[in-house]
């Protein structure tokens, strides 16, 4: 079975945020702008997914989704086969995406104005969802050590405010691509247990992990904190199904699950999108071969881009990427200001990216590039960056 990830698919004018919102969100207005910002892929979803959705369209009646037993079973089977995690189907609650689940968790386990811990630089929607819920982000910046991020739990112990109630963890990490080791997860879990904190582990990137690294679900690394652990996952990143707005929230503890569901029900937040649920089940059931071909393609894009940036821009480097398809590039060594870096990327290179400062402290001189695109697009991006920073090469 072959998969054509080199095929260029025109998405302009299709309600694709990545293209149709690029000017408003990144400042790139050029007709030939390259969208490398929002985290969806330029690849068609797996054929079994498209076939399942086509059958639903052909049927013609697009009513409410019901009977999710098959969806639950597909998650149980995927987690068991892929991650060695034995999930009970009763532990699973649907959600209209991981961000929705984060907002529900913040409301369920913290009162208005109370603190929710995050580890910046981190996915910008963490802080946004906390604020939308009327809670307060508590930042404990990551430490970069030997090319990867580390959580400073000792610092968190010294600075944790008395009203902190919840911790949001991004595992694997977005934007840095760090895959947390089991001992790191256990250390954070032990801290949460000691301080009475609920740990929400966003594991949406768990399947996009490259050779040489292995994702460990927090539930496996630290089963002793099942009474305070919420795991959020989805097929959206793995199989490019973000538009389906469907995620799974996995909670082993019955009381914790009851409290989460009560908050979700208050906003109809556990309702199901027909197309999202059908796509998710099909992807988990039949998408493994597609993912198997995708990962080495993304790894080659990662390596090509990192080498190209290092050669083209003295003082710039892409962080080692063990997971995700998001290159996290640090331009600090160029000596340029954050504004100048952004201008060169967006105006000279005409590439729409996620600006580093949006991810919080530690992102000031960085930018996030989405590499889930045809290889020719990555090559063109590297060429444009080389031109935009040509003066730095003397």
PEBEL-V110264 format. One record per pair of residues at least 4 apart in sequence whose ideal C-beta (glycine too) atoms are under 8 Angstrom apart, sorted by sequence separation. I is the first residue (numbers start at 1). J is the second residue. D is the distance in whole Angstrom. If there is no record, write none. Layout:
{{I & J & D} {I & J & D}}
This chain:
{{12 & 16 & 7} {16 & 20 & 6} {17 & 21 & 5} {18 & 22 & 7} {21 & 25 & 5} {22 & 26 & 5} {23 & 27 & 7} {29 & 33 & 7} {45 & 49 & 5} {46 & 50 & 7} {47 & 51 & 6} {48 & 52 & 6} {49 & 53 & 7} {50 & 54 & 6} {51 & 55 & 7} {52 & 56 & 7} {53 & 57 & 6} {54 & 58 & 6} {55 & 59 & 7} {68 & 72 & 6} {69 & 73 & 6} {70 & 74 & 6} {71 & 75 & 7} {72 & 76 & 6} {73 & 77 & 6} {74 & 78 & 6} {75 & 79 & 6} {76 & 80 & 6} {77 & 81 & 6} {78 & 82 & 5} {79 & 83 & 5} {80 & 84 & 7} {87 & 91 & 6} {96 & 100 & 4} {97 & 101 & 7} {98 & 102 & 6} {99 & 103 & 7} {100 & 104 & 6} {101 & 105 & 6} {102 & 106 & 6} {103 & 107 & 7} {104 & 108 & 6} {105 & 109 & 6} {106 & 110 & 6} {110 & 114 & 4} {118 & 122 & 6} {122 & 126 & 5} {124 & 128 & 6} {125 & 129 & 6} {126 & 130 & 7} {127 & 131 & 6} {128 & 132 & 6} {129 & 133 & 6} {131 & 135 & 7} {144 & 148 & 7} {145 & 149 & 8} {152 & 156 & 6} {153 & 157 & 6} {154 & 158 & 7} {155 & 159 & 6} {156 & 160 & 6} {160 & 164 & 5} {170 & 174 & 5} {173 & 177 & 6} {180 & 184 & 5} {181 & 185 & 7} {182 & 186 & 6} {183 & 187 & 6} {184 & 188 & 7} {185 & 189 & 6} {186 & 190 & 6} {187 & 191 & 7} {188 & 192 & 6} {189 & 193 & 6} {190 & 194 & 6} {191 & 195 & 6} {192 & 196 & 8} {205 & 209 & 8} {209 & 213 & 5} {216 & 220 & 6} {217 & 221 & 7} {218 & 222 & 6} {219 & 223 & 6} {225 & 229 & 5} {234 & 238 & 8} {235 & 239 & 5} {236 & 240 & 8} {252 & 256 & 8} {253 & 257 & 6} {254 & 258 & 6} {255 & 259 & 7} {256 & 260 & 6} {257 & 261 & 6} {258 & 262 & 6} {259 & 263 & 7} {260 & 264 & 6} {261 & 265 & 6} {262 & 266 & 7} {263 & 267 & 7} {265 & 269 & 7} {272 & 276 & 7} {273 & 277 & 6} {274 & 278 & 6} {275 & 279 & 6} {276 & 280 & 6} {277 & 281 & 7} {278 & 282 & 6} {279 & 283 & 6} {280 & 284 & 6} {281 & 285 & 6} {282 & 286 & 6} {283 & 287 & 4} {287 & 291 & 6} {288 & 292 & 6} {289 & 293 & 7} {290 & 294 & 6} {291 & 295 & 6} {293 & 297 & 7} {294 & 298 & 6} {295 & 299 & 6} {296 & 300 & 6} {297 & 301 & 7} {298 & 302 & 6} {299 & 303 & 6} {300 & 304 & 6} {301 & 305 & 6} {302 & 306 & 6} {303 & 307 & 6} {304 & 308 & 6} {305 & 309 & 6} {306 & 310 & 6} {307 & 311 & 6} {308 & 312 & 6} {309 & 313 & 6} {336 & 340 & 4} {337 & 341 & 7} {338 & 342 & 6} {339 & 343 & 6} {340 & 344 & 6} {341 & 345 & 7} {342 & 346 & 6} {343 & 347 & 5} {344 & 348 & 5} {345 & 349 & 5} {346 & 350 & 7} {354 & 358 & 6} {359 & 363 & 4} {362 & 366 & 8} {373 & 377 & 4} {374 & 378 & 8} {375 & 379 & 6} {376 & 380 & 6} {377 & 381 & 6} {378 & 382 & 7} {379 & 383 & 6} {380 & 384 & 6} {381 & 385 & 6} {382 & 386 & 6} {383 & 387 & 7} {384 & 388 & 6} {385 & 389 & 6} {386 & 390 & 6} {389 & 393 & 7} {11 & 16 & 4} {14 & 19 & 8} {15 & 20 & 6} {23 & 28 & 6} {28 & 33 & 4} {45 & 50 & 6} {57 & 62 & 8} {80 & 85 & 6} {87 & 92 & 7} {95 & 100 & 5} {110 & 115 & 7} {130 & 135 & 5} {131 & 136 & 8} {144 & 149 & 6} {145 & 150 & 5} {151 & 156 & 8} {172 & 177 & 7} {173 & 178 & 4} {180 & 185 & 5} {192 & 197 & 4} {209 & 214 & 7} {216 & 221 & 5} {236 & 241 & 5} {237 & 242 & 7} {241 & 246 & 7} {251 & 256 & 5} {252 & 257 & 8} {264 & 269 & 4} {265 & 270 & 6} {272 & 277 & 5} {282 & 287 & 7} {321 & 326 & 8} {331 & 336 & 6} {336 & 341 & 5} {343 & 348 & 7} {344 & 349 & 6} {346 & 351 & 7} {354 & 359 & 7} {358 & 363 & 7} {373 & 378 & 6} {13 & 19 & 8} {14 & 20 & 8} {22 & 28 & 5} {23 & 29 & 5} {28 & 34 & 8} {44 & 50 & 7} {56 & 62 & 7} {79 & 85 & 4} {80 & 86 & 6} {95 & 101 & 4} {110 & 116 & 6} {130 & 136 & 7} {131 & 137 & 7} {143 & 149 & 7} {144 & 150 & 8} {172 & 178 & 7} {173 & 179 & 8} {191 & 197 & 8} {192 & 198 & 7} {209 & 215 & 5} {235 & 241 & 5} {236 & 242 & 4} {251 & 257 & 4} {263 & 269 & 7} {264 & 270 & 4} {310 & 316 & 7} {321 & 327 & 6} {345 & 351 & 5} {346 & 352 & 7} {357 & 363 & 5} {11 & 18 & 7} {12 & 19 & 5} {13 & 20 & 7} {28 & 35 & 8} {79 & 86 & 8} {80 & 87 & 7} {120 & 127 & 8} {130 & 137 & 5} {142 & 149 & 4} {143 & 150 & 5} {172 & 179 & 5} {173 & 180 & 7} {192 & 199 & 5} {219 & 226 & 7} {222 & 229 & 7} {234 & 241 & 8} {309 & 316 & 5} {310 & 317 & 6} {321 & 328 & 7} {334 & 341 & 7} {346 & 353 & 7} {356 & 363 & 4} {357 & 364 & 6} {359 & 366 & 8} {371 & 378 & 6} {11 & 19 & 5} {12 & 20 & 7} {17 & 25 & 8} {79 & 87 & 5} {118 & 126 & 5} {142 & 150 & 7} {143 & 151 & 8} {171 & 179 & 8} {172 & 180 & 7} {207 & 215 & 8} {236 & 244 & 7} {309 & 317 & 7} {310 & 318 & 7} {319 & 327 & 8} {336 & 344 & 8} {345 & 353 & 6} {355 & 363 & 8} {356 & 364 & 6} {26 & 35 & 8} {95 & 104 & 7} {118 & 127 & 6} {142 & 151 & 6} {143 & 152 & 5} {171 & 180 & 5} {206 & 215 & 5} {251 & 260 & 6} {261 & 270 & 7} {309 & 318 & 5} {318 & 327 & 5} {319 & 328 & 4} {356 & 365 & 6} {359 & 368 & 7} {23 & 33 & 8} {106 & 116 & 6} {127 & 137 & 4} {142 & 152 & 7} {189 & 199 & 6} {219 & 229 & 6} {236 & 246 & 7} {318 & 328 & 7} {319 & 329 & 8} {331 & 341 & 5} {356 & 366 & 3} {22 & 33 & 6} {26 & 37 & 5} {76 & 87 & 5} {126 & 137 & 7} {140 & 151 & 7} {141 & 152 & 7} {169 & 180 & 8} {188 & 199 & 7} {206 & 217 & 7} {218 & 229 & 6} {235 & 246 & 8} {236 & 247 & 7} {249 & 260 & 7} {306 & 317 & 8} {318 & 329 & 5} {319 & 330 & 7} {356 & 367 & 5} {25 & 37 & 7} {75 & 87 & 7} {76 & 88 & 8} {118 & 130 & 7} {140 & 152 & 6} {203 & 215 & 7} {219 & 231 & 6} {234 & 246 & 7} {306 & 318 & 4} {317 & 329 & 7} {318 & 330 & 8} {355 & 367 & 6} {356 & 368 & 7} {369 & 381 & 7} {22 & 35 & 5} {25 & 38 & 8} {76 & 89 & 5} {218 & 231 & 6} {234 & 247 & 4} {305 & 318 & 7} {316 & 329 & 6} {317 & 330 & 6} {342 & 355 & 6} {354 & 367 & 7} {75 & 89 & 8} {116 & 130 & 5} {171 & 185 & 7} {203 & 217 & 6} {217 & 231 & 7} {233 & 247 & 7} {234 & 248 & 6} {316 & 330 & 7} {353 & 367 & 5} {354 & 368 & 4} {22 & 37 & 7} {140 & 155 & 6} {203 & 218 & 7} {232 & 247 & 6} {233 & 248 & 6} {249 & 264 & 8} {306 & 321 & 7} {316 & 331 & 5} {353 & 368 & 6} {19 & 35 & 6} {73 & 89 & 6} {76 & 92 & 8} {140 & 156 & 4} {201 & 217 & 8} {232 & 248 & 8} {302 & 318 & 8} {315 & 331 & 7} {317 & 333 & 7} {353 & 369 & 6} {18 & 35 & 5} {21 & 38 & 8} {72 & 89 & 4} {75 & 92 & 6} {201 & 218 & 4} {232 & 249 & 6} {233 & 250 & 7} {315 & 332 & 7} {316 & 333 & 6} {353 & 370 & 8} {201 & 219 & 8} {231 & 249 & 7} {232 & 250 & 8} {309 & 327 & 8} {313 & 331 & 7} {315 & 333 & 3} {316 & 334 & 6} {338 & 356 & 7} {351 & 369 & 7} {18 & 37 & 7} {116 & 135 & 5} {118 & 137 & 6} {120 & 139 & 5} {140 & 159 & 7} {169 & 188 & 7} {199 & 218 & 7} {230 & 249 & 6} {231 & 250 & 4} {302 & 321 & 5} {314 & 333 & 7} {315 & 334 & 4} {338 & 357 & 7} {18 & 38 & 5} {69 & 89 & 8} {72 & 92 & 5} {115 & 135 & 7} {116 & 136 & 7} {118 & 138 & 7} {119 & 139 & 8} {121 & 141 & 8} {122 & 142 & 8} {230 & 250 & 8} {231 & 251 & 7} {309 & 329 & 6} {314 & 334 & 7} {315 & 335 & 7} {17 & 38 & 6} {113 & 134 & 7} {114 & 135 & 6} {115 & 136 & 5} {116 & 137 & 6} {117 & 138 & 5} {118 & 139 & 6} {119 & 140 & 6} {120 & 141 & 6} {121 & 142 & 7} {167 & 188 & 7} {230 & 251 & 5} {306 & 327 & 7} {313 & 334 & 7} {18 & 40 & 6} {112 & 134 & 4} {113 & 135 & 7} {114 & 136 & 7} {115 & 137 & 8} {116 & 138 & 6} {117 & 139 & 8} {118 & 140 & 7} {119 & 141 & 7} {120 & 142 & 7} {138 & 160 & 7} {229 & 251 & 7} {305 & 327 & 5} {345 & 367 & 6} {71 & 94 & 8} {102 & 125 & 7} {106 & 129 & 6} {110 & 133 & 8} {112 & 135 & 7} {113 & 136 & 6} {115 & 138 & 4} {117 & 140 & 6} {119 & 142 & 5} {138 & 161 & 6} {229 & 252 & 7} {302 & 325 & 7} {102 & 126 & 7} {106 & 130 & 5} {111 & 135 & 8} {149 & 173 & 6} {229 & 253 & 8} {301 & 325 & 7} {341 & 365 & 7} {110 & 135 & 5} {167 & 192 & 6} {228 & 253 & 8} {302 & 327 & 7} {342 & 367 & 7} {68 & 94 & 7} {99 & 125 & 5} {103 & 129 & 4} {107 & 133 & 5} {138 & 164 & 5} {199 & 225 & 7} {226 & 252 & 4} {227 & 253 & 5} {230 & 256 & 7} {246 & 272 & 7} {338 & 364 & 6} {341 & 367 & 7} {102 & 129 & 4} {106 & 133 & 4} {107 & 134 & 8} {149 & 176 & 5} {206 & 233 & 6} {226 & 253 & 5} {229 & 256 & 8} {246 & 273 & 6} {298 & 325 & 5} {338 & 365 & 6} {102 & 130 & 8} {107 & 135 & 8} {148 & 176 & 7} {201 & 229 & 7} {203 & 231 & 6} {204 & 232 & 7} {227 & 255 & 8} {228 & 256 & 7} {245 & 273 & 5} {103 & 132 & 6} {106 & 135 & 5} {149 & 178 & 4} {151 & 180 & 8} {189 & 218 & 7} {199 & 228 & 6} {201 & 230 & 7} {203 & 232 & 7} {204 & 233 & 6} {208 & 237 & 6} {227 & 256 & 6} {244 & 273 & 6} {99 & 129 & 6} {103 & 133 & 5} {148 & 178 & 5} {167 & 197 & 5} {169 & 199 & 6} {171 & 201 & 5} {179 & 209 & 6} {198 & 228 & 5} {199 & 229 & 5} {200 & 230 & 5} {201 & 231 & 5} {202 & 232 & 5} {203 & 233 & 5} {204 & 234 & 5} {207 & 237 & 7} {208 & 238 & 6} {230 & 260 & 7} {246 & 276 & 3} {351 & 381 & 6} {11 & 42 & 7} {135 & 166 & 8} {142 & 173 & 8} {164 & 195 & 8} {166 & 197 & 6} {167 & 198 & 7} {169 & 200 & 7} {171 & 202 & 7} {172 & 203 & 8} {174 & 205 & 6} {185 & 216 & 6} {193 & 224 & 7} {197 & 228 & 7} {198 & 229 & 8} {199 & 230 & 7} {201 & 232 & 7} {207 & 238 & 4} {219 & 250 & 7} {244 & 275 & 6} {245 & 276 & 5} {246 & 277 & 6} {119 & 151 & 6} {165 & 197 & 7} {166 & 198 & 5} {167 & 199 & 5} {168 & 200 & 5} {169 & 201 & 5} {170 & 202 & 5} {171 & 203 & 5} {189 & 221 & 7} {190 & 222 & 8} {193 & 225 & 5} {196 & 228 & 8} {198 & 230 & 7} {200 & 232 & 7} {204 & 236 & 7} {205 & 237 & 6} {244 & 276 & 3} {248 & 280 & 8} {349 & 381 & 7} {9 & 42 & 6} {151 & 184 & 6} {164 & 197 & 7} {165 & 198 & 7} {166 & 199 & 8} {167 & 200 & 7} {169 & 202 & 7} {172 & 205 & 5} {185 & 218 & 5} {189 & 222 & 3} {192 & 225 & 6} {204 & 237 & 5} {219 & 252 & 7} {244 & 277 & 8} {246 & 279 & 7} {332 & 365 & 4} {351 & 384 & 6} {8 & 42 & 8} {9 & 43 & 8} {142 & 176 & 7} {150 & 184 & 7} {153 & 187 & 5} {157 & 191 & 7} {166 & 200 & 6} {168 & 202 & 7} {171 & 205 & 8} {172 & 206 & 7} {179 & 213 & 4} {182 & 216 & 5} {246 & 280 & 5} {331 & 365 & 5} {332 & 366 & 8} {350 & 384 & 6} {351 & 385 & 7} {9 & 44 & 6} {153 & 188 & 6} {156 & 191 & 7} {160 & 195 & 6} {170 & 205 & 8} {171 & 206 & 8} {179 & 214 & 7} {181 & 216 & 8} {186 & 221 & 6} {189 & 224 & 7} {190 & 225 & 8} {193 & 228 & 7} {241 & 276 & 7} {244 & 279 & 5} {330 & 365 & 6} {331 & 366 & 7} {349 & 384 & 4} {151 & 187 & 8} {172 & 208 & 8} {179 & 215 & 6} {180 & 216 & 7} {185 & 221 & 4} {186 & 222 & 5} {189 & 225 & 5} {192 & 228 & 6} {244 & 280 & 7} {330 & 366 & 5} {331 & 367 & 7} {348 & 384 & 8} {349 & 385 & 5} {7 & 44 & 8} {151 & 188 & 6} {172 & 209 & 6} {185 & 222 & 6} {329 & 366 & 6} {5 & 43 & 5} {130 & 168 & 8} {153 & 191 & 5} {182 & 220 & 8} {241 & 279 & 5} {328 & 366 & 6} {329 & 367 & 5} {349 & 387 & 7} {117 & 156 & 7} {182 & 221 & 4} {241 & 280 & 7} {329 & 368 & 8} {348 & 387 & 7} {349 & 388 & 4} {189 & 229 & 7} {239 & 279 & 8} {328 & 368 & 6} {329 & 369 & 6} {345 & 385 & 7} {348 & 388 & 4} {327 & 368 & 7} {126 & 168 & 5} {241 & 283 & 6} {326 & 368 & 5} {327 & 369 & 4} {117 & 160 & 7} {172 & 215 & 6} {204 & 247 & 7} {326 & 369 & 7} {327 & 370 & 8} {345 & 388 & 7} {126 & 170 & 7} {171 & 215 & 7} {235 & 279 & 7} {239 & 283 & 4} {326 & 370 & 6} {327 & 371 & 6} {344 & 388 & 4} {235 & 280 & 5} {238 & 283 & 7} {325 & 370 & 6} {326 & 371 & 7} {344 & 389 & 6} {115 & 161 & 5} {122 & 168 & 8} {234 & 280 & 8} {325 & 371 & 5} {117 & 164 & 6} {123 & 170 & 6} {171 & 218 & 6} {325 & 372 & 4} {115 & 163 & 5} {116 & 164 & 7} {122 & 170 & 5} {235 & 283 & 5} {239 & 287 & 5} {114 & 163 & 5} {115 & 164 & 4} {116 & 165 & 7} {117 & 166 & 7} {118 & 167 & 8} {169 & 218 & 7} {235 & 284 & 6} {238 & 287 & 7} {113 & 163 & 8} {114 & 164 & 7} {115 & 165 & 7} {116 & 166 & 5} {117 & 167 & 4} {118 & 168 & 5} {119 & 169 & 7} {114 & 165 & 5} {115 & 166 & 8} {116 & 167 & 7} {117 & 168 & 7} {119 & 170 & 7} {122 & 173 & 7} {123 & 174 & 5} {239 & 290 & 7} {116 & 168 & 6} {122 & 174 & 7} {123 & 175 & 7} {235 & 287 & 7} {239 & 291 & 7} {122 & 175 & 8} {238 & 291 & 6} {111 & 165 & 8} {121 & 175 & 6} {110 & 165 & 4} {121 & 176 & 7} {334 & 389 & 7} {109 & 165 & 6} {110 & 166 & 5} {109 & 166 & 5} {198 & 256 & 8} {334 & 392 & 6} {106 & 166 & 6} {105 & 166 & 7} {305 & 369 & 7} {102 & 168 & 6} {305 & 371 & 6} {302 & 371 & 6} {301 & 371 & 4} {308 & 378 & 8} {312 & 382 & 6} {301 & 372 & 8} {304 & 375 & 7} {308 & 379 & 8} {301 & 373 & 7} {313 & 385 & 6} {298 & 371 & 7} {305 & 378 & 5} {309 & 382 & 7} {312 & 385 & 6} {313 & 386 & 7} {316 & 389 & 7} {298 & 372 & 6} {301 & 375 & 6} {304 & 378 & 6} {308 & 382 & 3} {312 & 386 & 4} {300 & 375 & 7} {304 & 379 & 7} {311 & 386 & 8} {126 & 202 & 8} {305 & 381 & 7} {309 & 385 & 7} {313 & 389 & 4} {301 & 378 & 5} {305 & 382 & 6} {308 & 385 & 7} {312 & 389 & 6} {315 & 392 & 7} {297 & 375 & 8} {304 & 382 & 7} {308 & 386 & 7} {314 & 392 & 5} {123 & 202 & 8} {313 & 392 & 6} {314 & 393 & 6} {117 & 197 & 7} {312 & 393 & 7} {207 & 291 & 6} {211 & 295 & 8} {210 & 295 & 6} {208 & 295 & 7} {237 & 324 & 8} {210 & 298 & 8} {211 & 299 & 7} {109 & 198 & 4} {210 & 299 & 5} {208 & 298 & 7} {210 & 302 & 7} {105 & 198 & 7} {105 & 200 & 5} {102 & 200 & 7} {101 & 200 & 8} {102 & 202 & 7} {98 & 202 & 6} {98 & 204 & 5} {215 & 323 & 7} {213 & 322 & 4} {212 & 322 & 7} {213 & 323 & 6} {210 & 321 & 7} {210 & 322 & 6} {209 & 322 & 7} {210 & 323 & 7} {209 & 323 & 4} {208 & 323 & 6} {208 & 324 & 6} {208 & 325 & 6} {205 & 323 & 6} {205 & 324 & 5} {83 & 206 & 7} {82 & 207 & 7} {105 & 230 & 6} {101 & 230 & 8} {102 & 232 & 7} {101 & 232 & 5} {83 & 215 & 7} {85 & 217 & 5} {240 & 372 & 8} {83 & 217 & 5} {85 & 219 & 6} {98 & 232 & 5} {39 & 174 & 7} {85 & 220 & 6} {98 & 233 & 8} {84 & 220 & 7} {98 & 234 & 6} {83 & 220 & 7} {95 & 232 & 7} {97 & 234 & 7} {79 & 217 & 8} {98 & 236 & 8} {97 & 236 & 7} {177 & 319 & 6} {176 & 319 & 5} {177 & 320 & 7} {179 & 322 & 5} {177 & 321 & 4} {178 & 322 & 6} {179 & 323 & 5} {100 & 245 & 8} {177 & 322 & 5} {178 & 323 & 8} {101 & 247 & 6} {177 & 323 & 5} {100 & 247 & 7} {177 & 324 & 5} {97 & 245 & 5} {101 & 249 & 5} {96 & 245 & 5} {97 & 246 & 7} {98 & 247 & 5} {175 & 324 & 8} {177 & 326 & 7} {96 & 246 & 7} {97 & 247 & 5} {109 & 259 & 7} {172 & 322 & 7} {173 & 323 & 8} {174 & 324 & 6} {95 & 246 & 8} {96 & 247 & 8} {108 & 259 & 5} {172 & 323 & 4} {173 & 324 & 8} {175 & 326 & 5} {177 & 328 & 6} {94 & 246 & 7} {95 & 247 & 5} {108 & 260 & 5} {172 & 324 & 6} {174 & 326 & 6} {176 & 328 & 5} {94 & 247 & 7} {95 & 248 & 7} {175 & 328 & 4} {79 & 233 & 8} {94 & 248 & 7} {95 & 249 & 5} {108 & 262 & 7} {93 & 248 & 7} {94 & 249 & 8} {105 & 260 & 6} {108 & 263 & 4} {92 & 248 & 5} {93 & 249 & 5} {104 & 260 & 7} {107 & 263 & 5} {108 & 264 & 8} {92 & 249 & 7} {93 & 250 & 8} {75 & 233 & 8} {92 & 250 & 6} {93 & 251 & 7} {105 & 263 & 8} {91 & 250 & 5} {104 & 263 & 5} {91 & 251 & 6} {104 & 264 & 5} {91 & 252 & 5} {87 & 250 & 6} {104 & 267 & 7} {88 & 252 & 7} {93 & 257 & 7} {104 & 269 & 5} {91 & 257 & 7} {103 & 269 & 8} {93 & 260 & 7} {93 & 261 & 6} {101 & 269 & 8} {95 & 264 & 7} {100 & 269 & 6} {79 & 250 & 8} {93 & 264 & 7} {148 & 319 & 8} {147 & 319 & 7} {148 & 320 & 6} {75 & 248 & 5} {96 & 269 & 7} {147 & 320 & 4} {95 & 269 & 6} {148 & 322 & 8} {75 & 250 & 8} {95 & 270 & 6} {96 & 271 & 7} {144 & 319 & 8} {94 & 270 & 6} {93 & 270 & 5} {94 & 271 & 8} {96 & 273 & 7} {94 & 272 & 5} {175 & 354 & 7} {94 & 277 & 7} {175 & 359 & 6} {175 & 363 & 8} {49 & 239 & 7} {175 & 366 & 8} {49 & 241 & 7} {46 & 239 & 6} {175 & 368 & 5} {45 & 239 & 6} {45 & 240 & 5} {44 & 240 & 8} {45 & 241 & 6} {43 & 240 & 6} {39 & 237 & 7} {41 & 240 & 4} {40 & 240 & 6} {40 & 242 & 5} {39 & 242 & 8} {40 & 243 & 8} {68 & 272 & 7} {75 & 280 & 8} {71 & 277 & 5} {74 & 280 & 7} {78 & 284 & 4} {65 & 272 & 4} {74 & 281 & 5} {77 & 284 & 7} {64 & 272 & 8} {65 & 273 & 7} {77 & 285 & 8} {65 & 274 & 4} {68 & 277 & 7} {71 & 280 & 6} {75 & 284 & 6} {64 & 274 & 7} {71 & 281 & 5} {74 & 284 & 4} {63 & 274 & 7} {70 & 281 & 5} {74 & 285 & 5} {62 & 274 & 6} {65 & 277 & 5} {65 & 278 & 8} {56 & 274 & 7} {144 & 362 & 8} {56 & 275 & 7} {141 & 360 & 8} {141 & 361 & 5} {142 & 362 & 6} {139 & 360 & 6} {141 & 362 & 5} {53 & 275 & 6} {56 & 278 & 6} {139 & 361 & 6} {53 & 278 & 6} {52 & 278 & 5} {53 & 279 & 6} {52 & 279 & 7} {52 & 281 & 8} {53 & 282 & 8} {49 & 279 & 5} {52 & 282 & 4} {124 & 354 & 8} {51 & 282 & 8} {49 & 282 & 5} {127 & 360 & 7} {45 & 279 & 7} {48 & 282 & 5} {49 & 283 & 5} {124 & 358 & 5} {48 & 283 & 7} {121 & 356 & 7} {124 & 359 & 6} {46 & 282 & 8} {123 & 359 & 7} {124 & 360 & 7} {46 & 283 & 6} {48 & 285 & 7} {49 & 286 & 8} {122 & 359 & 6} {45 & 283 & 7} {48 & 286 & 4} {49 & 287 & 7} {121 & 359 & 4} {122 & 360 & 6} {48 & 287 & 7} {120 & 359 & 6} {121 & 360 & 5} {46 & 286 & 7} {120 & 360 & 3} {121 & 361 & 7} {46 & 287 & 4} {120 & 361 & 5} {121 & 362 & 4} {118 & 360 & 7} {120 & 362 & 6} {121 & 363 & 4} {47 & 290 & 8} {120 & 363 & 7} {46 & 290 & 4} {121 & 366 & 7} {43 & 294 & 7} {41 & 325 & 7} {39 & 324 & 8} {39 & 325 & 8} {3 & 290 & 6} {39 & 326 & 6} {1 & 289 & 6} {5 & 293 & 8} {5 & 294 & 7} {3 & 293 & 4} {2 & 293 & 8} {3 & 294 & 7} {1 & 293 & 8} {5 & 297 & 5} {27 & 342 & 8} {34 & 349 & 8} {36 & 351 & 6} {37 & 352 & 5} {34 & 350 & 7} {36 & 352 & 6} {37 & 353 & 5} {38 & 354 & 8} {33 & 350 & 5} {34 & 351 & 5} {35 & 352 & 5} {36 & 353 & 5} {37 & 354 & 5} {28 & 346 & 5} {32 & 350 & 6} {33 & 351 & 7} {34 & 352 & 7} {27 & 346 & 5} {33 & 352 & 6} {26 & 346 & 6} {27 & 347 & 8} {30 & 350 & 4} {28 & 350 & 6} {28 & 351 & 7} {28 & 352 & 4} {27 & 352 & 8} {26 & 352 & 4} {25 & 352 & 7} {26 & 353 & 6} {26 & 354 & 8} {26 & 355 & 8} {43 & 372 & 7} {22 & 352 & 4} {40 & 370 & 8} {42 & 372 & 6} {37 & 368 & 7} {39 & 370 & 6} {41 & 372 & 4} {42 & 373 & 4} {38 & 370 & 7} {40 & 372 & 7} {41 & 373 & 7} {42 & 374 & 6} {36 & 369 & 5} {37 & 370 & 6} {39 & 372 & 8} {36 & 370 & 5} {35 & 370 & 8} {36 & 371 & 7} {42 & 377 & 7} {36 & 373 & 7} {34 & 377 & 6} {36 & 381 & 6} {34 & 380 & 7} {34 & 381 & 6} {34 & 384 & 7} {8 & 374 & 6} {7 & 374 & 7} {6 & 374 & 5} {8 & 376 & 7} {5 & 374 & 7} {6 & 375 & 6} {8 & 377 & 8} {5 & 375 & 8} {6 & 376 & 7}}
